[in-house]
Amino acid sequence: MNGGLRTGQKSILVDELTKGVCCPAAIQIPNDATLIIYGQALVIALGKPKNAKTFGDFSNVFVQSVLQSGARYSRIGILFDRYNKESIQGGTRKRRRGVPIRRNIESRHVPLPQDWKAILSNPENKAYLSRFLSEELIRNAPADKTIVVAGGIEEETDATCKCS
């Protein structure tokens, strides 16, 4: 042992954990169900929308996607990663990234960068984006939904909620 981290493929673990598990074709969702969304995965899945020019435009697409996905649910939870430099993941992120561009998202009017992937390669940028999107979700939450956001706020142990 040299003290370094061991890496592996998560997909192998998923295959092992789901061996022999049968999922029904349809699942009945109760009225009081909660949808949990991994915020960073949604950011990556959305990519940089064609017509989005600013972070405000991106947040509109993000919020719309969250609300469409959660249309059948009374509660929606959005979880973002925390980007702690001293964590195990912090060491992995540091090893993976090249020379990232740093961008503080101070308002909806900040222009989106040309190189979306370069922005997302910097943990500080992801933290700014998570905080910005969390604030936008809470600000735009419809009256009939309970929206809970965790990870994308200043304090690591806090969550923000807009309740119906």
Steps between C-alpha positions, in 0.01 A plus 500: 500500500637838398228710666337585166134459427376193319268568212248275337201487269166579662317324216642166615357561847157585355501176299579299813241674716220460245567137406174305522289808577178524298344840452129535417408652164296773671506644849199666663613833648311605816376860528747586776808362320827694475722514193872526576722649228879501499562861394846461348387204288217714362743785425719259303201336325366839390838614372517851362158570345521635143304819560638574848723807507516569876496303824146633544400331174663178620320520835167539316567173315617330821198612705259403220661154480472449877136610508405287197668196652323561830156580358344183651660549842402723792863543610823533306844468659808620313838392632828655392851385583707694747847583373725469803867524401611274788268212409596178323305615196688831513824311441348312207362822347836671534670212319242498214481865407722700272517878516141604565346843455359655818158669470299650786129510419393828658170544314270359233667730246848341512567361151544126455856404402583365156665193655234359733710195596794718607275691740362176645849358554565749782348403841463868596295565184280199578445636851405845359267337247341275764437797728358707212270220378385427857400864546322501163306183584378640830416838342300335219332224701128479427259547791369142477843331537739448785854547370796399718854581389814367669869534426469806280498749783769674700496286814578130450247375752208724393213438264255753358131431462205677341191322628159486340 
